[in-house]
Amino acid sequence: MSDLDKILARLANLKDLAQRTDSAGEAAAAAAGIQRLLFTYNLTMADVPEKGEEFVDEGFHVEGDPRASQQRWKSWLLGVVARANFCRGINRHRAWEDNAHVVGRPANVRVVIETYKYLEANAKRQCLQAWKLYERDHYGGRAIFYRGFFVEYVRVVNDRLQSQVKESTQEAGANGNCQW
């Protein structure tokens, strides 16, 4: 068991204690312990599994090296989609095997991978269409155009996903469904 696994298990135990205890003092102490560990290890409650719940690490292949300068937008896109779905995106510099990984709860991981694949294909399609329109009126570097297009695409996706997460969080809080 890694150090992170031990910390997450401790957080899950404290969360369980805070939710099931009848003592206000014990619940407050557990909440303070949770807050201290989250702050110390730069974690959020989304990183904390329910007691007995396991996180998964699922890898998949991204064409090209997502860490190369012309492909870096893929790494950013994975990070944006993963954060919006309470997961972590990890890129590896190995083009011959799974070079992207998503860590999180199993259902969230599947959503991240499928959403990422859809958005990546959509970005490429839209970029080609935009280039055809741009190329008619301008003469210039396609690589620069592509890079700018993809960076802006990721920014727009990030803005939209973050606003959706914020709305969902506010709705959950207003309905009393927000756990932390």
C-alpha positions in Angstrom: 0.0 0.0 0.0 1.5 3.3 -1.1 1.7 6.4 1.2 -1.2 8.0 -0.8 -3.3 4.9 -0.3 -2.7 5.1 3.4 -3.6 8.8 3.5 -6.8 8.2 1.5 -7.8 5.3 3.7 -7.2 7.5 6.8 -9.4 10.2 5.2 -12.1 7.7 4.4 -12.1 6.5 8.0 -12.3 10.1 9.3 -15.1 10.9 6.9 -17.0 7.7 8.0 -16.5 8.7 11.6 -17.7 12.2 11.1 -20.9 11.0 9.4 -21.8 8.2 11.8 -21.0 9.6 15.2 -23.6 11.0 17.6 -21.1 13.2 19.4 -20.7 16.7 18.0 -17.2 17.0 19.5 -16.1 13.8 17.8 -17.6 14.9 14.5 -15.8 18.3 14.8 -12.5 16.6 15.6 -12.9 14.2 12.6 -13.8 17.2 10.3 -10.7 19.1 11.6 -8.5 16.0 10.9 -9.9 15.7 7.4 -9.3 19.4 6.7 -5.7 19.2 8.0 -4.9 16.1 5.9 -6.5 17.6 2.8 -4.5 20.8 3.2 -1.2 19.0 4.0 -1.4 16.7 1.0 -3.1 19.1 -1.4 -6.2 16.9 -1.9 -9.9 17.6 -2.2 -12.9 15.6 -0.9 -13.4 14.4 -4.5 -10.1 12.5 -4.0 -11.4 10.7 -0.9 -13.1 7.4 -1.6 -16.1 6.2 0.4 -15.1 3.6 3.0 -14.3 0.4 1.1 -14.4 2.0 -2.3 -11.5 1.6 -4.6 -10.1 4.0 -7.2 -9.0 2.6 -10.6 -6.2 3.6 -12.9 -7.2 3.0 -16.5 -4.9 3.6 -19.4 -5.7 4.3 -23.0 -3.7 5.3 -26.1 -3.6 8.9 -27.4 -2.2 9.2 -30.9 1.2 11.0 -30.9 3.0 12.2 -27.8 0.6 14.4 -25.7 3.6 16.0 -24.1 5.1 17.2 -27.4 4.6 20.9 -28.1 2.3 20.4 -31.1 0.2 17.8 -29.2 0.3 19.4 -25.8 -3.4 20.5 -26.1 -4.3 16.8 -25.8 -2.7 16.7 -22.4 -4.5 19.9 -21.4 -7.8 18.6 -22.7 -7.4 15.4 -20.7 -6.7 17.3 -17.5 -9.7 19.6 -18.0 -12.1 16.7 -18.6 -10.6 14.7 -15.7 -10.9 17.6 -13.2 -14.5 18.2 -14.2 -15.4 14.6 -13.5 -13.5 14.3 -10.2 -10.5 12.3 -11.6 -6.9 12.9 -12.4 -5.4 12.7 -15.9 -1.8 11.5 -16.3 0.2 11.6 -19.5 3.3 9.4 -20.1 6.0 9.7 -22.6 5.6 6.3 -24.3 4.0 6.3 -27.7 4.1 2.5 -28.0 1.7 1.8 -25.1 -1.0 3.4 -23.1 0.3 6.9 -22.8 -2.6 8.5 -21.0 -4.1 7.3 -17.7 -7.1 8.4 -15.7 -7.4 7.8 -12.0 -10.6 8.0 -10.1 -13.8 6.1 -9.3 -14.6 3.5 -12.0 -17.8 5.2 -13.4 -16.1 8.6 -13.5 -13.0 7.2 -15.3 -15.2 5.7 -18.1 -16.9 9.1 -18.5 -13.6 10.9 -18.7 -12.1 8.5 -21.3 -15.2 8.5 -23.6 -15.7 12.3 -23.3 -12.0 12.9 -24.0 -12.1 10.7 -27.1 -15.2 12.5 -28.4 -13.8 16.0 -27.7 -10.4 15.2 -29.3 -12.1 13.9 -32.5 -14.4 16.9 -32.5 -11.6 19.4 -32.1 -9.6 17.9 -35.0 -12.7 18.0 -37.2 -13.6 21.6 -36.3 -9.9 22.6 -36.7 -9.8 21.3 -40.3 -13.0 23.0 -41.2 -11.8 26.3 -39.7 -8.5 26.0 -41.5 -10.2 25.6 -44.9 -12.1 28.8 -44.2 -9.1 30.7 -42.9 -6.8 29.5 -45.7 -9.0 31.1 -48.4 -8.4 34.6 -47.0 -4.9 34.2 -45.5 -1.6 32.8 -46.5 0.4 31.5 -43.6 1.5 28.8 -41.2 -0.9 26.0 -40.7 1.0 24.8 -37.6 0.6 28.1 -35.8 -3.1 28.2 -36.8 -3.7 24.7 -35.5 -1.9 25.4 -32.2 -3.9 28.5 -31.6 -7.1 26.8 -32.5 -6.5 23.8 -30.1 -5.5 26.0 -27.2 -8.6 28.1 -27.6 -10.7 24.9 -28.0 -9.4 23.6 -24.7 -10.0 27.0 -23.0 -13.6 27.0 -24.1 -14.2 23.4 -23.0 -12.7 24.2 -19.7 -14.9 27.3 -19.2 -18.0 25.3 -20.1 -17.2 22.3 -17.9 -16.3 24.5 -14.9 -19.5 26.4 -15.2 -21.5 23.1 -15.4 -19.6 21.8 -12.3 -20.3 25.0 -10.4 -24.1 24.9 -11.3 -24.3 21.2 -10.3 -22.5 21.8 -7.0 -24.8 24.7 -6.2 -27.9 22.7 -7.1 -26.7 19.8 -5.0 -26.0 22.2 -2.1 -29.4 23.8 -2.5 -31.2 20.4 -2.5 -29.2 19.2 0.5 -27.5 16.5 -1.5 -23.9 17.9 -1.2 -21.9 15.7 1.2 -18.9 18.0 1.8 
